[in-house]
Amino acid sequence: MENVADYREIVDIIKAKGGDAFKLCYQCGKCDAVCPWNRVRSFSMRKIVREAAFGLTEIESEDIWRCTTCGRCPQQCPRDVRQIDSGVALRRVATEYGVFPKAAKAIRTVSASLAGHGNPLNEERQKRANWAEGLAVNTFAEGMEILYFPGCYLSYDPRLKKVARATANILNRAGVEFGILGTVENCCGESIRKTGDEELFKRLARENIKAFIDNGVKRILVSSPHCYHTFKNEYPEFMVKFDVVHIAQYLYELIASGRIALARAYDKRVTYHDPCYLGRHNGIYDEPREALKKLAGLTLAEMPDSRADSLCCGGGGGRIWMETIKGERFSDIRLEQAIGVGAEVLVTSCPYCIANFEDSRLTLNVSDQIEVKDITEVINDVI
């Protein structure tokens, strides 16, 4: 890195950006033992931490971009090294100096799209609410029961628009008075923050917060665990607090209260995948399972690596925007686990997980063996 004079300057920059926890590490290696990367290739978070502690990090290296922020290593760390925060600090240095390895170069395009259109997919802001065409979905107005915030992928991705439409149908059938922000909605900013672009995250967050306050929003329903985590745990940094609920929680709430009736049976063997940012990061494991158990005919089978030990799909930490070569995709392992327990349907509740699992269905050529569904789609099938 030509603009950084020596290792001491790198150390100072990392500390300034929140990476001071590196010095706590005593190299026990528990992070490496649980990291999903070590199922598919050799990778060492311990080595990254060690190098950073002495200012020896190669900012140009792809290794600092591998972490999916899945939360497995902080869960096991006995010294509170805070590997995610520390890793993001390294990425902030790289982002500040415009240093991206080949695998992460798409981050430049994503950042430009977020800055210009409010989404990472280079889609027009004016089309953000097009997923709701033909449905009884209104613009949010103060006094409504809940704001539905579908997020970027459910607004634009053809596969994931189906999840947004299923959600709207369930809300209407339950008599929920809800609305959307449409073109005013921005990306929550969670993933771009994890790639190190703190300033862009702050811009997106402030714009969303202003929209929420201006429209009198009190309760927010989200389909993405990444939106959930950001609104609930990171937006309070801006001195605001909203009541945030994930659709997996809300479905159980609607079923338990009798607001939606499950009219048909779902005679399939199902397994449920815990998204990292819903489960490990926020402790939501029971509600989606309890909602599924309410369906007549459904058999629920648990995969290996479930609940707090769930295997990451590979999409967190901005990896959803980076190419992962065949043979190194965690989602391939997860599909094989689901098929291994005899599941006909792999159910989850995260757009990144669905996108990665759908890709793996194709690359593994198992589309005729297993379906991938959001929990919302399953519930919508039986009401």
Secondary structure in CASP SS format (residue, H / E / C, confidence):
PFRMAT SS
TARGET T0000
AUTHOR 0000-0000-0000
METHOD secondary structure of the structure
MODEL  1
M C 1.00
E C 1.00
N C 1.00
V C 1.00
A C 1.00
D C 1.00
Y H 1.00
R H 1.00
E H 1.00
I H 1.00
V H 1.00
D H 1.00
I H 1.00
I H 1.00
K H 1.00
A H 1.00
K C 1.00
G C 1.00
G C 1.00
D H 1.00
A H 1.00
F H 1.00
K H 1.00
L H 1.00
C C 1.00
Y C 1.00
Q C 1.00
C C 1.00
G C 1.00
K H 1.00
C H 1.00
D H 1.00
A H 1.00
V H 1.00
C C 1.00
P H 1.00
W H 1.00
N H 1.00
R H 1.00
V C 1.00
R C 1.00
S C 1.00
F C 1.00
S C 1.00
M H 1.00
R H 1.00
K H 1.00
I H 1.00
V H 1.00
R H 1.00
E H 1.00
A H 1.00
A H 1.00
F C 1.00
G C 1.00
L C 1.00
T C 1.00
E C 1.00
I C 1.00
E C 1.00
S C 1.00
E H 1.00
D H 1.00
I H 1.00
W H 1.00
R C 1.00
C C 1.00
T C 1.00
T C 1.00
C C 1.00
G C 1.00
R H 1.00
C H 1.00
P H 1.00
Q H 1.00
Q H 1.00
C C 1.00
P C 1.00
R C 1.00
D C 1.00
V C 1.00
R C 1.00
Q H 1.00
I H 1.00
D H 1.00
S H 1.00
G H 1.00
V H 1.00
A H 1.00
L H 1.00
R H 1.00
R H 1.00
V H 1.00
A H 1.00
T H 1.00
E H 1.00
Y C 1.00
G C 1.00
V C 1.00
F C 1.00
P C 1.00
K H 1.00
A H 1.00
A H 1.00
K C 1.00
A H 1.00
I H 1.00
R H 1.00
T H 1.00
V H 1.00
S H 1.00
A H 1.00
S H 1.00
L H 1.00
A H 1.00
G H 1.00
H H 1.00
G C 1.00
N C 1.00
P C 1.00
L C 1.00
N C 1.00
E C 1.00
E C 1.00
R H 1.00
Q H 1.00
K H 1.00
R C 1.00
A C 1.00
N H 1.00
W H 1.00
A H 1.00
E C 1.00
G C 1.00
L C 1.00
A C 1.00
V C 1.00
N E 1.00
T E 1.00
F C 1.00
A C 1.00
E C 1.00
G C 1.00
M C 1.00
E C 1.00
I E 1.00
L E 1.00
Y E 1.00
F E 1.00
P C 1.00
G C 1.00
C H 1.00
Y H 1.00
L H 1.00
S H 1.00
Y H 1.00
D C 1.00
P H 1.00
R H 1.00
L H 1.00
K H 1.00
K H 1.00
V H 1.00
A H 1.00
R H 1.00
A H 1.00
T H 1.00
A H 1.00
N H 1.00
I H 1.00
L H 1.00
N H 1.00
R H 1.00
A C 1.00
G C 1.00
V C 1.00
E C 1.00
F E 1.00
G E 1.00
I E 1.00
L C 1.00
G H 1.00
T H 1.00
V H 1.00
E C 1.00
N C 1.00
C C 1.00
C C 1.00
G C 1.00
E H 1.00
S H 1.00
I H 1.00
R H 1.00
K H 1.00
T C 1.00
G C 1.00
D C 1.00
E H 1.00
E H 1.00
L H 1.00
F H 1.00
K H 1.00
R H 1.00
L H 1.00
A H 1.00
R H 1.00
E H 1.00
N H 1.00
I H 1.00
K H 1.00
A H 1.00
F H 1.00
I H 1.00
D H 1.00
N C 1.00
G C 1.00
V C 1.00
K C 1.00
R E 1.00
I E 1.00
L E 1.00
V E 1.00
S C 1.00
S C 1.00
P H 1.00
H H 1.00
C H 1.00
Y H 1.00
H H 1.00
T H 1.00
F H 1.00
K H 1.00
N H 1.00
E H 1.00
Y H 1.00
P H 1.00
E H 1.00
F H 1.00
M C 1.00
V C 1.00
K C 1.00
F C 1.00
D E 1.00
V E 1.00
V E 1.00
H E 1.00
I H 1.00
A H 1.00
Q H 1.00
Y H 1.00
L H 1.00
Y H 1.00
E H 1.00
L H 1.00
I H 1.00
A H 1.00
S C 1.00
G C 1.00
R C 1.00
I C 1.00
A C 1.00
L C 1.00
A C 1.00
R C 1.00
A C 1.00
Y C 1.00
D C 1.00
K C 1.00
R E 1.00
V E 1.00
T E 1.00
Y E 1.00
H C 1.00
D C 1.00
P C 1.00
C C 1.00
Y C 1.00
L C 1.00
G C 1.00
R C 1.00
H C 1.00
N C 1.00
G C 1.00
I C 1.00
Y C 1.00
D H 1.00
E H 1.00
P H 1.00
R H 1.00
E H 1.00
A H 1.00
L H 1.00
K H 1.00
K C 1.00
L C 1.00
A C 1.00
G C 1.00
L C 1.00
T E 1.00
L E 1.00
A C 1.00
E C 1.00
M C 1.00
P C 1.00
D C 1.00
S C 1.00
R H 1.00
A H 1.00
D H 1.00
S C 1.00
L C 1.00
C C 1.00
C C 1.00
G C 1.00
G C 1.00
G C 1.00
G C 1.00
G C 1.00
R H 1.00
I H 1.00
W H 1.00
M C 1.00
E C 1.00
T C 1.00
I C 1.00
K C 1.00
G C 1.00
E C 1.00
R C 1.00
F H 1.00
S H 1.00
D H 1.00
I H 1.00
R H 1.00
L H 1.00
E H 1.00
Q H 1.00
A H 1.00
I H 1.00
G H 1.00
V C 1.00
G C 1.00
A C 1.00
E C 1.00
V E 1.00
L E 1.00
V E 1.00
T E 1.00
S C 1.00
C C 1.00
P H 1.00
Y H 1.00
C H 1.00
I H 1.00
A H 1.00
N H 1.00
F H 1.00
E H 1.00
D H 1.00
S H 1.00
R H 1.00
L H 1.00
T H 1.00
L C 1.00
N C 1.00
V C 1.00
S C 1.00
D C 1.00
Q C 1.00
I C 1.00
E E 1.00
V E 1.00
K E 1.00
D E 1.00
I H 1.00
T H 1.00
E H 1.00
V H 1.00
I H 1.00
N H 1.00
D H 1.00
V H 1.00
I C 1.00
END
